[in-house]
Amino acid sequence: MKTRFYILIIFLTVGALCALAQKKITPVDNDPNKPAQPTLHYYDQHGNPLDEPVLFMAELDTVVSVRPRPVYPLLYSASVGFNFFDGLMSLFGQSHSSYDLQASLSLHNWFEPLIELGLGFADNKPVDKNFHYQGKPSFYGKLGMNYNFMYKSNPDYQVYLGLRFGFSSFKYDINDVTINSNYWGQSNHFSITDQRASVFYGQAVAGIKVKIWKWFSLGWNIRYGFKMKQSLPQNSRPWFVPGYGTGALSAGFSLIYTLPIHTQKLEEPIEEIGHGDPYVSGGIPEP
């Protein structure tokens, strides 16, 4: 009886081993033509977490920075303008004026090199002062550049920062100078004439430009000036510098005519992320 039981156990064991020996193992898929499977990425190439997981092809890099690119032609337009801000202020009693003509080129609607040529003069006789300052009409010139922050938007509207470098050589008189002597009870009157000075200065500019009709626009800006080099007479100091004003802060208001050279944008550049075959971000790669 025991012998038959042992024979049955041996028979079952041998059968189980045979069944295991005959079990098939799934082969490894080595098909070289099978398309690569997309990989889900949670971090960019710098290790920063992404807002949403993105699917990329296996050979693609993660997100790279997109550089700013121009969307308008290199030489897009040319403009001429007339700054008459001081003319308006003279109606409210301002005693000095600088008028200038401006010419500029629009490069990609992005950078705007420009030149300003003008004439400045002053005639100031303060009520509570003891002198009469007269600045003779004198020329000045400026070279500068504007940076348009709206370079991808409608060129009819601009918001910009800029820099100017100006120079003026000018003459002035200080007349009717009165010095009272309380000790002697007398007053002395004299004039300081034919004074000559020259000033090289810079200006930081912030402004806007708005189209008003067809090719005409209005421009407003404020300027912060700083004198860089000056040659002054020994007997006096100029109260007014043509193109600079009487202090560090000044402003401009211009009527501008723009001559369009190109009227269409460039073709929008395709922004690529990484390298490799085309794909759809966040979805299944395109075939």
Phi and psi restraints in degrees (value plus and minus 20) as a CYANA .aco file:
   2 LYS   PHI     -84.7   -44.7
   2 LYS   PSI     -55.2   -15.2
   3 THR   PHI     -84.0   -44.0
   3 THR   PSI     -62.8   -22.8
   4 ARG   PHI     -84.8   -44.8
   4 ARG   PSI     -55.6   -15.6
   5 PHE   PHI     -85.5   -45.5
   5 PHE   PSI     -63.5   -23.5
   6 TYR   PHI     -84.4   -44.4
   6 TYR   PSI     -59.5   -19.5
   7 ILE   PHI     -83.1   -43.1
   7 ILE   PSI     -59.2   -19.2
   8 LEU   PHI     -84.6   -44.6
   8 LEU   PSI     -61.8   -21.8
   9 ILE   PHI     -83.0   -43.0
   9 ILE   PSI     -63.4   -23.4
  10 ILE   PHI     -83.5   -43.5
  10 ILE   PSI     -61.8   -21.8
  11 PHE   PHI     -81.7   -41.7
  11 PHE   PSI     -64.6   -24.6
  12 LEU   PHI     -85.0   -45.0
  12 LEU   PSI     -58.9   -18.9
  13 THR   PHI     -84.8   -44.8
  13 THR   PSI     -65.6   -25.6
  14 VAL   PHI     -82.4   -42.4
  14 VAL   PSI     -59.3   -19.3
  15 GLY   PHI     -83.6   -43.6
  15 GLY   PSI     -60.5   -20.5
  16 ALA   PHI     -85.1   -45.1
  16 ALA   PSI     -60.1   -20.1
  17 LEU   PHI     -84.7   -44.7
  17 LEU   PSI     -59.6   -19.6
  18 CYS   PHI     -84.6   -44.6
  18 CYS   PSI     -59.8   -19.8
  19 ALA   PHI     -84.3   -44.3
  19 ALA   PSI     -59.8   -19.8
  20 LEU   PHI     -86.7   -46.7
  20 LEU   PSI     -57.2   -17.2
  21 ALA   PHI     -86.2   -46.2
  21 ALA   PSI     -49.1    -9.1
  22 GLN   PHI    -109.7   -69.7
  22 GLN   PSI     -22.5    17.5
  23 LYS   PHI     -87.0   -47.0
  23 LYS   PSI     113.0   153.0
  24 LYS   PHI    -107.4   -67.4
  24 LYS   PSI     121.2   161.2
  25 ILE   PHI    -123.8   -83.8
  25 ILE   PSI     112.1   152.1
  26 THR   PHI     -83.6   -43.6
  26 THR   PSI     104.4   144.4
  27 PRO   PHI     -90.7   -50.7
  27 PRO   PSI     136.6   176.6
  28 VAL   PHI     -94.1   -54.1
  28 VAL   PSI     114.5   154.5
  29 ASP   PHI    -101.6   -61.6
  29 ASP   PSI      87.5   127.5
  30 ASN   PHI    -132.3   -92.3
  30 ASN   PSI       7.3    47.3
  31 ASP   PHI     -88.8   -48.8
  31 ASP   PSI      92.2   132.2
  32 PRO   PHI     -91.4   -51.4
  32 PRO   PSI     -37.9     2.1
  33 ASN   PHI    -109.6   -69.6
  33 ASN   PSI     -24.6    15.4
  34 LYS   PHI     -91.1   -51.1
  34 LYS   PSI     108.4   148.4
  35 PRO   PHI     -83.8   -43.8
  35 PRO   PSI     127.2   167.2
  36 ALA   PHI     -85.9   -45.9
  36 ALA   PSI     126.4   166.4
  37 GLN   PHI    -109.1   -69.1
  37 GLN   PSI     120.7   160.7
  38 PRO   PHI     -87.0   -47.0
  38 PRO   PSI     129.9   169.9
  39 THR   PHI    -134.2   -94.2
  39 THR   PSI     114.9   154.9
  40 LEU   PHI    -106.5   -66.5
  40 LEU   PSI     101.5   141.5
  41 HIS   PHI    -129.5   -89.5
  41 HIS   PSI     116.2   156.2
  42 TYR   PHI    -128.6   -88.6
  42 TYR   PSI     -32.6     7.4
  43 TYR   PHI    -152.4  -112.4
  43 TYR   PSI     131.5   171.5
  44 ASP   PHI    -105.0   -65.0
  44 ASP   PSI    -195.9  -155.9
  45 GLN   PHI     -89.1   -49.1
  45 GLN   PSI     -34.9     5.1
  46 HIS   PHI    -114.4   -74.4
  46 HIS   PSI     -17.7    22.3
  47 GLY   PHI      66.5   106.5
  47 GLY   PSI     -12.8    27.2
  48 ASN   PHI    -106.2   -66.2
  48 ASN   PSI     118.8   158.8
  49 PRO   PHI     -87.2   -47.2
  49 PRO   PSI     118.8   158.8
  50 LEU   PHI    -102.1   -62.1
  50 LEU   PSI     133.7   173.7
  51 ASP   PHI     -83.9   -43.9
  51 ASP   PSI     -57.6   -17.6
  52 GLU   PHI    -157.9  -117.9
  52 GLU   PSI     124.5   164.5
  53 PRO   PHI     -81.3   -41.3
  53 PRO   PSI     122.9   162.9
  54 VAL   PHI    -148.0  -108.0
  54 VAL   PSI     118.1   158.1
  55 LEU   PHI    -109.5   -69.5
  55 LEU   PSI     109.9   149.9
  56 PHE   PHI    -147.9  -107.9
  56 PHE   PSI     140.1   180.1
  57 MET   PHI     -88.0   -48.0
  57 MET   PSI     133.7   173.7
  58 ALA   PHI     -81.1   -41.1
  58 ALA   PSI     -53.6   -13.6
  59 GLU   PHI    -105.5   -65.5
  59 GLU   PSI     -20.9    19.1
  60 LEU   PHI    -106.6   -66.6
  60 LEU   PSI     129.8   169.8
  61 ASP   PHI     -99.4   -59.4
  61 ASP   PSI     151.4   191.4
  62 THR   PHI    -101.8   -61.8
  62 THR   PSI    -188.5  -148.5
  63 VAL   PHI     -81.3   -41.3
  63 VAL   PSI     116.2   156.2
  64 VAL   PHI    -137.5   -97.5
  64 VAL   PSI     137.6   177.6
  65 SER   PHI     -89.7   -49.7
  65 SER   PSI     123.7   163.7
  66 VAL   PHI    -118.2   -78.2
  66 VAL   PSI     101.0   141.0
  67 ARG   PHI    -100.7   -60.7
  67 ARG   PSI     126.1   166.1
  68 PRO   PHI     -85.4   -45.4
  68 PRO   PSI     119.5   159.5
  69 ARG   PHI    -152.4  -112.4
  69 ARG   PSI     124.9   164.9
  70 PRO   PHI     -91.6   -51.6
  70 PRO   PSI     131.1   171.1
  71 VAL   PHI    -138.6   -98.6
  71 VAL   PSI     -20.5    19.5
  72 TYR   PHI    -138.5   -98.5
  72 TYR   PSI     137.0   177.0
  73 PRO   PHI     -80.2   -40.2
  73 PRO   PSI     141.3   181.3
  74 LEU   PHI     -77.5   -37.5
  74 LEU   PSI     -76.3   -36.3
  75 LEU   PHI    -120.2   -80.2
  75 LEU   PSI      73.9   113.9
  76 TYR   PHI    -109.1   -69.1
  76 TYR   PSI     -62.8   -22.8
  77 SER   PHI    -179.3  -139.3
  77 SER   PSI     147.0   187.0
  78 ALA   PHI    -148.4  -108.4
  78 ALA   PSI     125.4   165.4
  79 SER   PHI    -155.8  -115.8
  79 SER   PSI     130.3   170.3
  80 VAL   PHI    -150.2  -110.2
  80 VAL   PSI     125.3   165.3
  81 GLY   PHI    -167.4  -127.4
  81 GLY   PSI     143.4   183.4
  82 PHE   PHI    -148.6  -108.6
  82 PHE   PSI     102.6   142.6
  83 ASN   PHI    -113.0   -73.0
  83 ASN   PSI      94.9   134.9
  84 PHE   PHI    -143.9  -103.9
  84 PHE   PSI       6.8    46.8
  85 PHE   PHI     -80.8   -40.8
  85 PHE   PSI     -65.1   -25.1
  86 ASP   PHI     -85.9   -45.9
  86 ASP   PSI     -49.2    -9.2
  87 GLY   PHI     -83.3   -43.3
  87 GLY   PSI     -60.1   -20.1
  88 LEU   PHI     -86.4   -46.4
  88 LEU   PSI     -61.2   -21.2
  89 MET   PHI     -88.1   -48.1
  89 MET   PSI     -48.3    -8.3
  90 SER   PHI     -85.2   -45.2
  90 SER   PSI     -44.2    -4.2
  91 LEU   PHI     -87.7   -47.7
  91 LEU   PSI     -40.7    -0.7
  92 PHE   PHI    -124.5   -84.5
  92 PHE   PSI      -3.4    36.6
  93 GLY   PHI      81.5   121.5
  93 GLY   PSI     -17.9    22.1
  94 GLN   PHI     -85.8   -45.8
  94 GLN   PSI     117.2   157.2
  95 SER   PHI    -125.9   -85.9
  95 SER   PSI      -1.3    38.7
  96 HIS   PHI    -166.1  -126.1
  96 HIS   PSI     134.3   174.3
  97 SER   PHI    -168.8  -128.8
  97 SER   PSI     124.1   164.1
  98 SER   PHI    -152.6  -112.6
  98 SER   PSI     101.6   141.6
  99 TYR   PHI    -136.7   -96.7
  99 TYR   PSI     114.5   154.5
 100 ASP   PHI    -163.5  -123.5
 100 ASP   PSI     132.4   172.4
 101 LEU   PHI    -119.4   -79.4
 101 LEU   PSI     119.5   159.5
 102 GLN   PHI    -141.2  -101.2
 102 GLN   PSI     122.1   162.1
 103 ALA   PHI    -154.2  -114.2
 103 ALA   PSI     114.8   154.8
 104 SER   PHI    -166.3  -126.3
 104 SER   PSI     140.2   180.2
 105 LEU   PHI    -140.9  -100.9
 105 LEU   PSI     118.8   158.8
 106 SER   PHI    -119.0   -79.0
 106 SER   PSI      95.0   135.0
 107 LEU   PHI    -122.0   -82.0
 107 LEU   PSI      90.3   130.3
 108 HIS   PHI      41.1    81.1
 108 HIS   PSI      -2.1    37.9
 109 ASN   PHI      36.2    76.2
 109 ASN   PSI       7.5    47.5
 110 TRP   PHI    -142.1  -102.1
 110 TRP   PSI     -79.6   -39.6
 111 PHE   PHI    -129.9   -89.9
 111 PHE   PSI     123.8   163.8
 112 GLU   PHI    -155.2  -115.2
 112 GLU   PSI      70.9   110.9
 113 PRO   PHI     -90.0   -50.0
 113 PRO   PSI     125.8   165.8
 114 LEU   PHI    -171.3  -131.3
 114 LEU   PSI     144.1   184.1
 115 ILE   PHI    -154.7  -114.7
 115 ILE   PSI     122.7   162.7
 116 GLU   PHI    -148.1  -108.1
 116 GLU   PSI     109.9   149.9
 117 LEU   PHI    -145.6  -105.6
 117 LEU   PSI     110.9   150.9
 118 GLY   PHI    -171.4  -131.4
 118 GLY   PSI    -198.8  -158.8
 119 LEU   PHI    -152.9  -112.9
 119 LEU   PSI     110.6   150.6
 120 GLY   PHI    -148.5  -108.5
 120 GLY   PSI     128.0   168.0
 121 PHE   PHI    -176.4  -136.4
 121 PHE   PSI     146.5   186.5
 122 ALA   PHI    -168.0  -128.0
 122 ALA   PSI     131.2   171.2
 123 ASP   PHI    -171.2  -131.2
 123 ASP   PSI      74.2   114.2
 124 ASN   PHI    -145.1  -105.1
 124 ASN   PSI     101.8   141.8
 125 LYS   PHI    -150.7  -110.7
 125 LYS   PSI      65.8   105.8
 126 PRO   PHI     -81.8   -41.8
 126 PRO   PSI     121.8   161.8
 127 VAL   PHI     -85.0   -45.0
 127 VAL   PSI     -59.9   -19.9
 128 ASP   PHI    -117.7   -77.7
 128 ASP   PSI      -4.1    35.9
 129 LYS   PHI    -137.6   -97.6
 129 LYS   PSI     150.3   190.3
 130 ASN   PHI    -133.2   -93.2
 130 ASN   PSI      21.2    61.2
 131 PHE   PHI    -175.9  -135.9
 131 PHE   PSI     147.2   187.2
 132 HIS   PHI    -150.3  -110.3
 132 HIS   PSI      89.7   129.7
 133 TYR   PHI    -114.2   -74.2
 133 TYR   PSI     107.7   147.7
 134 GLN   PHI    -148.6  -108.6
 134 GLN   PSI      90.1   130.1
 135 GLY   PHI    -113.0   -73.0
 135 GLY   PSI     100.4   140.4
 136 LYS   PHI     -92.0   -52.0
 136 LYS   PSI     126.7   166.7
 137 PRO   PHI     -73.4   -33.4
 137 PRO   PSI     104.8   144.8
 138 SER   PHI    -159.6  -119.6
 138 SER   PSI     127.1   167.1
 139 PHE   PHI    -104.2   -64.2
 139 PHE   PSI     135.4   175.4
 140 TYR   PHI    -167.4  -127.4
 140 TYR   PSI     140.0   180.0
 141 GLY   PHI    -161.6  -121.6
 141 GLY   PSI     129.8   169.8
 142 LYS   PHI    -158.2  -118.2
 142 LYS   PSI     125.7   165.7
 143 LEU   PHI    -141.7  -101.7
 143 LEU   PSI     123.4   163.4
 144 GLY   PHI    -185.7  -145.7
 144 GLY   PSI    -193.3  -153.3
 145 MET   PHI    -170.3  -130.3
 145 MET   PSI     120.0   160.0
 146 ASN   PHI    -131.6   -91.6
 146 ASN   PSI     126.8   166.8
 147 TYR   PHI    -134.6   -94.6
 147 TYR   PSI      95.0   135.0
 148 ASN   PHI    -110.0   -70.0
 148 ASN   PSI      97.1   137.1
 149 PHE   PHI     -94.6   -54.6
 149 PHE   PSI     -35.0     5.0
 150 MET   PHI    -125.1   -85.1
 150 MET   PSI      21.3    61.3
 151 TYR   PHI     -88.4   -48.4
 151 TYR   PSI     -38.3     1.7
 152 LYS   PHI    -116.8   -76.8
 152 LYS   PSI     -22.0    18.0
 153 SER   PHI    -120.2   -80.2
 153 SER   PSI    -188.9  -148.9
 154 ASN   PHI     -81.8   -41.8
 154 ASN   PSI     103.5   143.5
 155 PRO   PHI     -85.2   -45.2
 155 PRO   PSI     -32.5     7.5
 156 ASP   PHI     -89.3   -49.3
 156 ASP   PSI     -31.9     8.1
 157 TYR   PHI    -153.4  -113.4
 157 TYR   PSI     113.1   153.1
 158 GLN   PHI    -156.0  -116.0
 158 GLN   PSI     127.0   167.0
 159 VAL   PHI    -149.0  -109.0
 159 VAL   PSI     100.4   140.4
 160 TYR   PHI    -160.4  -120.4
 160 TYR   PSI     139.2   179.2
 161 LEU   PHI    -139.3   -99.3
 161 LEU   PSI     128.3   168.3
 162 GLY   PHI    -171.1  -131.1
 162 GLY   PSI     156.2   196.2
 163 LEU   PHI    -159.7  -119.7
 163 LEU   PSI     118.7   158.7
 164 ARG   PHI    -147.3  -107.3
 164 ARG   PSI     125.9   165.9
 165 PHE   PHI    -145.7  -105.7
 165 PHE   PSI     100.4   140.4
 166 GLY   PHI    -144.5  -104.5
 166 GLY   PSI     140.6   180.6
 167 PHE   PHI    -165.4  -125.4
 167 PHE   PSI     121.3   161.3
 168 SER   PHI    -168.2  -128.2
 168 SER   PSI     116.5   156.5
 169 SER   PHI    -136.5   -96.5
 169 SER   PSI     105.0   145.0
 170 PHE   PHI    -167.5  -127.5
 170 PHE   PSI     146.6   186.6
 171 LYS   PHI    -143.1  -103.1
 171 LYS   PSI     135.1   175.1
 172 TYR   PHI    -176.2  -136.2
 172 TYR   PSI     138.9   178.9
 173 ASP   PHI    -144.0  -104.0
 173 ASP   PSI     127.5   167.5
 174 ILE   PHI    -141.4  -101.4
 174 ILE   PSI      84.5   124.5
 175 ASN   PHI    -125.7   -85.7
 175 ASN   PSI     146.0   186.0
 176 ASP   PHI      34.1    74.1
 176 ASP   PSI      21.2    61.2
 177 VAL   PHI     -95.3   -55.3
 177 VAL   PSI     108.3   148.3
 178 THR   PHI    -143.1  -103.1
 178 THR   PSI     107.8   147.8
 179 ILE   PHI    -141.9  -101.9
 179 ILE   PSI      98.8   138.8
 180 ASN   PHI    -115.7   -75.7
 180 ASN   PSI     119.6   159.6
 181 SER   PHI    -134.5   -94.5
 181 SER   PSI      88.9   128.9
 182 ASN   PHI     -89.1   -49.1
 182 ASN   PSI     -48.4    -8.4
 183 TYR   PHI     -90.4   -50.4
 183 TYR   PSI     -67.5   -27.5
 184 TRP   PHI    -110.4   -70.4
 184 TRP   PSI     -33.0     7.0
 185 GLY   PHI      48.3    88.3
 185 GLY   PSI      12.1    52.1
 186 GLN   PHI    -148.0  -108.0
 186 GLN   PSI     143.5   183.5
 187 SER   PHI    -147.4  -107.4
 187 SER   PSI     116.2   156.2
 188 ASN   PHI    -127.8   -87.8
 188 ASN   PSI     116.8   156.8
 189 HIS   PHI    -143.1  -103.1
 189 HIS   PSI     112.2   152.2
 190 PHE   PHI    -177.8  -137.8
 190 PHE   PSI     152.6   192.6
 191 SER   PHI    -153.3  -113.3
 191 SER   PSI     129.6   169.6
 192 ILE   PHI    -136.5   -96.5
 192 ILE   PSI      88.2   128.2
 193 THR   PHI    -136.2   -96.2
 193 THR   PSI     146.6   186.6
 194 ASP   PHI      34.9    74.9
 194 ASP   PSI      23.6    63.6
 195 GLN   PHI    -104.3   -64.3
 195 GLN   PSI     117.6   157.6
 196 ARG   PHI    -145.1  -105.1
 196 ARG   PSI     116.6   156.6
 197 ALA   PHI    -165.7  -125.7
 197 ALA   PSI     139.7   179.7
 198 SER   PHI    -160.9  -120.9
 198 SER   PSI     120.3   160.3
 199 VAL   PHI    -156.8  -116.8
 199 VAL   PSI     111.7   151.7
 200 PHE   PHI    -128.2   -88.2
 200 PHE   PSI     104.1   144.1
 201 TYR   PHI    -159.9  -119.9
 201 TYR   PSI     145.2   185.2
 202 GLY   PHI    -144.8  -104.8
 202 GLY   PSI     139.5   179.5
 203 GLN   PHI    -163.1  -123.1
 203 GLN   PSI     110.7   150.7
 204 ALA   PHI    -112.1   -72.1
 204 ALA   PSI     111.9   151.9
 205 VAL   PHI    -144.4  -104.4
 205 VAL   PSI     119.9   159.9
 206 ALA   PHI    -152.3  -112.3
 206 ALA   PSI     111.0   151.0
 207 GLY   PHI    -179.9  -139.9
 207 GLY   PSI     157.8   197.8
 208 ILE   PHI    -155.3  -115.3
 208 ILE   PSI     139.0   179.0
 209 LYS   PHI    -156.8  -116.8
 209 LYS   PSI     114.5   154.5
 210 VAL   PHI    -155.5  -115.5
 210 VAL   PSI     111.2   151.2
 211 LYS   PHI     -93.6   -53.6
 211 LYS   PSI     117.5   157.5
 212 ILE   PHI    -135.4   -95.4
 212 ILE   PSI     -52.5   -12.5
 213 TRP   PHI    -186.6  -146.6
 213 TRP   PSI     102.5   142.5
 214 LYS   PHI      27.9    67.9
 214 LYS   PSI    -134.4   -94.4
 215 TRP   PHI    -116.3   -76.3
 215 TRP   PSI      -7.4    32.6
 216 PHE   PHI    -123.5   -83.5
 216 PHE   PSI     120.8   160.8
 217 SER   PHI    -157.7  -117.7
 217 SER   PSI     143.1   183.1
 218 LEU   PHI    -136.0   -96.0
 218 LEU   PSI     121.6   161.6
 219 GLY   PHI    -148.1  -108.1
 219 GLY   PSI     115.7   155.7
 220 TRP   PHI    -139.7   -99.7
 220 TRP   PSI     123.4   163.4
 221 ASN   PHI    -174.4  -134.4
 221 ASN   PSI     137.9   177.9
 222 ILE   PHI    -139.8   -99.8
 222 ILE   PSI     130.7   170.7
 223 ARG   PHI    -153.8  -113.8
 223 ARG   PSI     120.5   160.5
 224 TYR   PHI    -136.1   -96.1
 224 TYR   PSI      95.4   135.4
 225 GLY   PHI    -119.4   -79.4
 225 GLY   PSI     136.9   176.9
 226 PHE   PHI    -168.2  -128.2
 226 PHE   PSI     107.6   147.6
 227 LYS   PHI     -99.4   -59.4
 227 LYS   PSI     112.1   152.1
 228 MET   PHI    -124.3   -84.3
 228 MET   PSI     -58.7   -18.7
 229 LYS   PHI    -174.3  -134.3
 229 LYS   PSI     117.0   157.0
 230 GLN   PHI    -165.7  -125.7
 230 GLN   PSI     126.2   166.2
 231 SER   PHI    -137.4   -97.4
 231 SER   PSI      95.2   135.2
 232 LEU   PHI    -141.0  -101.0
 232 LEU   PSI     131.9   171.9
 233 PRO   PHI     -91.2   -51.2
 233 PRO   PSI     143.5   183.5
 234 GLN   PHI     -98.3   -58.3
 234 GLN   PSI     -47.5    -7.5
 235 ASN   PHI    -111.5   -71.5
 235 ASN   PSI     -29.7    10.3
 236 SER   PHI    -179.8  -139.8
 236 SER   PSI     154.6   194.6
 237 ARG   PHI    -150.3  -110.3
 237 ARG   PSI     114.9   154.9
 238 PRO   PHI     -89.0   -49.0
 238 PRO   PSI     117.5   157.5
 239 TRP   PHI    -102.3   -62.3
 239 TRP   PSI     -50.3   -10.3
 240 PHE   PHI    -151.1  -111.1
 240 PHE   PSI     116.8   156.8
 241 VAL   PHI    -137.6   -97.6
 241 VAL   PSI     100.5   140.5
 242 PRO   PHI     -76.0   -36.0
 242 PRO   PSI     110.7   150.7
 243 GLY   PHI      64.0   104.0
 243 GLY   PSI     -36.4     3.6
 244 TYR   PHI    -127.0   -87.0
 244 TYR   PSI     -64.4   -24.4
 245 GLY   PHI      86.1   126.1
 245 GLY   PSI    -175.9  -135.9
 246 THR   PHI    -126.4   -86.4
 246 THR   PSI     -27.5    12.5
 247 GLY   PHI    -173.8  -133.8
 247 GLY   PSI    -196.4  -156.4
 248 ALA   PHI     -87.7   -47.7
 248 ALA   PSI     -55.9   -15.9
 249 LEU   PHI    -113.1   -73.1
 249 LEU   PSI     115.1   155.1
 250 SER   PHI    -171.2  -131.2
 250 SER   PSI     158.5   198.5
 251 ALA   PHI    -166.0  -126.0
 251 ALA   PSI     146.8   186.8
 252 GLY   PHI    -161.1  -121.1
 252 GLY   PSI     128.8   168.8
 253 PHE   PHI    -162.5  -122.5
 253 PHE   PSI      97.6   137.6
 254 SER   PHI    -149.4  -109.4
 254 SER   PSI     126.9   166.9
 255 LEU   PHI    -119.3   -79.3
 255 LEU   PSI     106.4   146.4
 256 ILE   PHI    -143.5  -103.5
 256 ILE   PSI     114.0   154.0
 257 TYR   PHI    -131.1   -91.1
 257 TYR   PSI     106.1   146.1
 258 THR   PHI    -129.9   -89.9
 258 THR   PSI     105.5   145.5
 259 LEU   PHI    -117.4   -77.4
 259 LEU   PSI      89.5   129.5
 260 PRO   PHI     -92.2   -52.2
 260 PRO   PSI     113.2   153.2
 261 ILE   PHI    -120.5   -80.5
 261 ILE   PSI     -59.7   -19.7
 262 HIS   PHI    -146.0  -106.0
 262 HIS   PSI     127.2   167.2
 263 THR   PHI    -139.5   -99.5
 263 THR   PSI     -19.4    20.6
 264 GLN   PHI    -143.7  -103.7
 264 GLN   PSI     133.2   173.2
 265 LYS   PHI     -94.9   -54.9
 265 LYS   PSI     141.8   181.8
 266 LEU   PHI     -91.1   -51.1
 266 LEU   PSI     143.6   183.6
 267 GLU   PHI     -84.1   -44.1
 267 GLU   PSI     115.5   155.5
 268 GLU   PHI     -80.9   -40.9
 268 GLU   PSI     105.1   145.1
 269 PRO   PHI     -88.4   -48.4
 269 PRO   PSI     124.6   164.6
 270 ILE   PHI    -102.1   -62.1
 270 ILE   PSI     100.6   140.6
 271 GLU   PHI    -104.1   -64.1
 271 GLU   PSI      98.3   138.3
 272 GLU   PHI    -122.7   -82.7
 272 GLU   PSI     124.5   164.5
 273 ILE   PHI    -137.6   -97.6
 273 ILE   PSI      97.5   137.5
 274 GLY   PHI      56.4    96.4
 274 GLY   PSI    -167.6  -127.6
 275 HIS   PHI    -172.0  -132.0
 275 HIS   PSI     140.7   180.7
 276 GLY   PHI     102.5   142.5
 276 GLY   PSI    -181.2  -141.2
 277 ASP   PHI     -93.0   -53.0
 277 ASP   PSI     137.5   177.5
 278 PRO   PHI     -80.9   -40.9
 278 PRO   PSI     130.8   170.8
 279 TYR   PHI    -175.4  -135.4
 279 TYR   PSI     148.0   188.0
 280 VAL   PHI    -128.7   -88.7
 280 VAL   PSI      99.2   139.2
 281 SER   PHI     -85.4   -45.4
 281 SER   PSI     110.2   150.2
 282 GLY   PHI      59.9    99.9
 282 GLY   PSI      -9.9    30.1
 283 GLY   PHI    -164.2  -124.2
 283 GLY   PSI    -183.3  -143.3
 284 ILE   PHI     -99.9   -59.9
 284 ILE   PSI     112.4   152.4
 285 PRO   PHI     -76.3   -36.3
 285 PRO   PSI     123.2   163.2
 286 GLU   PHI     -94.3   -54.3
 286 GLU   PSI     128.1   168.1
